[in-house]
Amino acid sequence: MNRTTSSPDDTPPADIAVRRRAPAAERNRDAILSVLARVLPQSGIVLEIASGTGQHAVHCAAALPGIVWQPSDPDADARDSIAAWRAHAGLANLNAPLALDVEREDWSIANVAAIVCINMIHIAPWTAAEALFNGAGARLEAGGVLYLYGPYRRNGAHTAPSNEAFDQQLRARDARWGVRDMEAVEALGEKAGLTLVETVAMPANNFSVIFEKCA
């Protein structure tokens, strides 16, 4: 693995400005990585949907050198941030970000070994979740993994008061958003040929939800 290193003083100010930082990504990245290191294949292309700042892409690609991490985001500013993090990290197994919107049929990528989607489906319309599963069902190789992370309702109820408050905040911002029912998400998987194989309770009342493509 080729990797360049530089001190903060060597980093151009413009690069620092473009590289976004999300406090939540700093807090949850190690917990997420601990699950991904166990459930992802050891090689192949891992497509990250809605990569946001790019912090998870750099963190995971650095820790999992056997895979090729393919970040993506529909937002141009987010892609600029991802590209800046990629340039800063200098990781040979981290690709340039794709301009990918899950609700568009053309994802600009064919078969992949796994798909990772962190904190997206509750901050997007339900149609985005449907499109994510449809796209995953079409592109994952047999035995491939779809990994989701975020808050969920279970059996029609929130798992914590803080999640209920968060759900209300999301719906106030956009009525199409909101914390999703895990059972409804599982049904999307079944429809797309994906089986829910594991759920992992995570810090701050979140879950890792792991699907596998049926052979």
C-alpha positions as CSV (number, residue, x, y, z in Angstrom):
1,M,0.0,0.0,0.0
2,N,1.4,3.4,-1.0
3,R,0.8,6.2,1.4
4,T,2.2,9.7,1.6
5,T,2.5,11.5,4.8
6,S,2.6,15.2,5.6
7,S,2.5,17.3,8.7
8,P,-0.3,19.8,9.2
9,D,2.1,22.6,8.4
10,D,2.7,21.1,5.0
11,T,-1.0,21.0,4.1
12,P,-2.1,23.9,1.9
13,P,-4.8,26.1,3.6
14,A,-7.1,25.6,0.7
15,D,-7.0,21.9,1.3
16,I,-7.9,22.3,4.9
17,A,-10.8,24.5,4.0
18,V,-12.2,21.9,1.6
19,R,-11.8,18.9,3.9
20,R,-15.0,18.9,5.9
21,R,-15.2,17.4,9.4
22,A,-18.3,15.9,10.9
23,P,-18.1,15.4,14.7
24,A,-20.4,12.4,14.5
25,A,-18.0,10.7,12.0
26,E,-15.1,11.2,14.5
27,R,-17.1,9.7,17.3
28,N,-18.5,6.6,15.5
29,R,-15.8,5.7,13.0
30,D,-14.0,3.1,15.2
31,A,-17.2,1.4,16.3
32,I,-18.4,1.2,12.7
33,L,-15.0,-0.1,11.5
34,S,-15.0,-2.8,14.1
35,V,-18.1,-4.3,12.5
36,L,-17.0,-3.6,8.9
37,A,-13.7,-5.4,9.5
38,R,-15.6,-8.5,10.5
39,V,-18.5,-8.5,7.9
40,L,-16.9,-7.1,4.7
41,P,-15.1,-9.3,2.2
42,Q,-11.3,-9.3,2.4
43,S,-11.0,-8.1,-1.2
44,G,-12.9,-6.6,-4.0
45,I,-14.6,-3.2,-4.5
46,V,-16.7,-1.7,-1.6
47,L,-19.0,1.0,-2.7
48,E,-19.8,3.6,-0.1
49,I,-23.1,5.4,-0.8
50,A,-23.5,9.0,0.5
51,S,-19.9,9.3,1.7
52,G,-20.5,12.9,3.0
53,T,-17.3,14.4,4.3
54,G,-15.1,11.5,3.3
55,Q,-13.8,10.8,6.8
56,H,-15.2,7.3,6.9
57,A,-13.8,6.5,3.4
58,V,-10.3,7.5,4.5
59,H,-10.6,5.7,7.9
60,C,-11.9,2.5,6.4
61,A,-9.6,2.4,3.4
62,A,-6.5,2.9,5.7
63,A,-7.6,0.0,8.0
64,L,-8.7,-2.4,5.3
65,P,-5.9,-2.3,2.7
66,G,-7.1,-5.5,0.9
67,I,-10.2,-3.9,-0.4
68,V,-10.7,-1.0,-2.9
69,W,-12.9,1.7,-1.3
70,Q,-15.2,3.5,-3.8
71,P,-16.7,6.6,-2.2
72,S,-19.7,8.5,-3.8
73,D,-22.0,11.3,-3.1
74,P,-24.6,13.3,-5.2
75,D,-23.4,16.6,-3.7
76,A,-20.6,18.4,-5.5
77,D,-19.2,20.0,-2.3
78,A,-19.2,16.7,-0.5
79,R,-17.3,15.2,-3.4
80,D,-14.7,18.0,-3.2
81,S,-14.3,17.2,0.5
82,I,-13.9,13.5,-0.2
83,A,-11.3,14.3,-2.9
84,A,-9.4,16.5,-0.6
85,W,-9.3,13.8,2.2
86,R,-8.2,11.3,-0.5
87,A,-5.4,13.6,-1.6
88,H,-4.4,14.2,2.0
89,A,-4.3,10.5,2.9
90,G,-2.6,9.3,-0.2
91,L,-4.1,5.8,0.0
92,A,-3.7,3.6,-3.1
93,N,-6.9,1.7,-2.4
94,L,-9.2,4.7,-2.1
95,N,-10.8,5.7,-5.4
96,A,-11.9,9.2,-6.5
97,P,-15.5,9.9,-5.6
98,L,-18.4,9.1,-7.9
99,A,-21.3,11.5,-8.6
100,L,-23.9,8.9,-7.6
101,D,-27.6,9.5,-6.8
102,V,-29.2,6.2,-5.7
103,E,-32.6,7.4,-7.2
104,R,-31.0,7.6,-10.7
105,E,-30.8,4.3,-12.6
106,D,-27.2,4.8,-13.8
107,W,-24.8,4.4,-10.8
108,S,-21.7,4.5,-13.0
109,I,-20.5,1.2,-11.5
110,A,-21.4,-2.4,-12.1
111,N,-20.8,-5.4,-9.8
112,V,-19.3,-4.8,-6.4
113,A,-18.4,-7.0,-3.4
114,A,-20.1,-4.9,-0.8
115,I,-22.1,-1.6,-0.3
116,V,-21.8,0.6,2.8
117,C,-24.3,3.3,3.6
118,I,-23.9,5.3,6.8
119,N,-26.6,7.7,8.1
120,M,-28.5,8.1,4.9
121,I,-31.9,6.5,4.8
122,H,-33.3,8.6,7.7
123,I,-32.1,11.9,6.1
124,A,-33.7,11.2,2.7
125,P,-37.1,10.3,1.3
126,W,-38.3,6.7,1.6
127,T,-37.9,6.4,-2.2
128,A,-34.1,6.7,-1.6
129,A,-34.1,3.7,0.7
130,E,-36.1,1.8,-2.0
131,A,-33.6,2.8,-4.7
132,L,-30.7,1.8,-2.5
133,F,-32.0,-1.7,-2.1
134,N,-32.9,-2.0,-5.7
135,G,-29.5,-0.9,-6.8
136,A,-27.8,-3.2,-4.2
137,G,-29.8,-6.2,-5.4
138,A,-28.8,-5.5,-9.0
139,R,-25.1,-4.9,-8.3
140,L,-23.9,-7.0,-5.4
141,E,-22.2,-10.2,-6.2
142,A,-23.7,-13.5,-4.8
143,G,-22.9,-13.5,-1.1
144,G,-22.1,-9.7,-1.2
145,V,-22.9,-7.5,1.8
146,L,-25.0,-4.4,2.2
147,Y,-24.1,-2.6,5.5
148,L,-26.4,0.1,6.9
149,Y,-25.7,2.3,10.0
150,G,-28.0,4.6,11.8
151,P,-31.0,4.9,14.2
152,Y,-34.0,2.6,13.8
153,R,-37.4,2.0,15.3
154,R,-38.1,-1.6,16.3
155,N,-41.5,-3.2,16.4
156,G,-43.1,0.2,15.8
157,A,-41.3,1.9,18.7
158,H,-38.2,4.1,19.2
159,T,-35.4,2.5,21.0
160,A,-34.6,5.6,23.1
161,P,-36.2,9.0,23.9
162,S,-33.3,10.7,22.1
163,N,-34.2,8.9,18.9
164,E,-37.8,9.9,19.2
165,A,-36.7,13.6,19.6
166,F,-34.3,13.2,16.6
167,D,-37.1,11.7,14.5
168,Q,-39.4,14.7,15.3
169,Q,-36.6,17.1,14.3
170,L,-36.0,15.3,11.0
171,R,-39.7,15.3,10.2
172,A,-40.0,19.0,11.0
173,R,-37.2,19.7,8.5
174,D,-38.7,17.5,5.8
175,A,-41.9,15.5,6.2
176,R,-40.4,12.8,3.9
177,W,-37.5,12.2,6.4
178,G,-37.5,10.2,9.6
179,V,-36.1,7.3,11.6
180,R,-37.2,4.1,9.8
181,D,-38.8,0.9,11.0
182,M,-36.2,-1.9,10.8
183,E,-39.0,-4.3,9.8
184,A,-39.9,-2.1,6.8
185,V,-36.2,-2.0,5.8
186,E,-35.9,-5.7,6.2
187,A,-38.9,-6.1,3.8
188,L,-37.1,-3.9,1.2
189,G,-34.2,-6.3,1.5
190,E,-36.3,-9.4,0.9
191,K,-37.9,-7.8,-2.1
192,A,-34.4,-7.0,-3.6
193,G,-33.1,-10.5,-2.9
194,L,-31.1,-9.6,0.2
195,T,-31.4,-11.4,3.5
196,L,-31.0,-9.6,6.9
197,V,-28.3,-11.7,8.6
198,E,-27.3,-9.6,11.6
199,T,-28.1,-6.5,13.6
200,V,-25.6,-5.0,16.0
201,A,-26.4,-2.5,18.7
202,M,-24.1,0.4,18.5
203,P,-23.2,3.4,20.7
204,A,-25.7,6.3,20.9
205,N,-28.7,4.1,20.2
206,N,-27.7,3.3,16.6
207,F,-27.6,0.0,14.8
208,S,-25.4,-1.7,12.3
209,V,-27.7,-3.7,10.0
210,I,-26.1,-6.3,7.7
211,F,-27.7,-7.8,4.6
212,E,-26.4,-10.5,2.4
213,K,-27.1,-11.1,-1.3
214,C,-28.8,-14.4,-1.9
215,A,-26.8,-16.8,-4.0
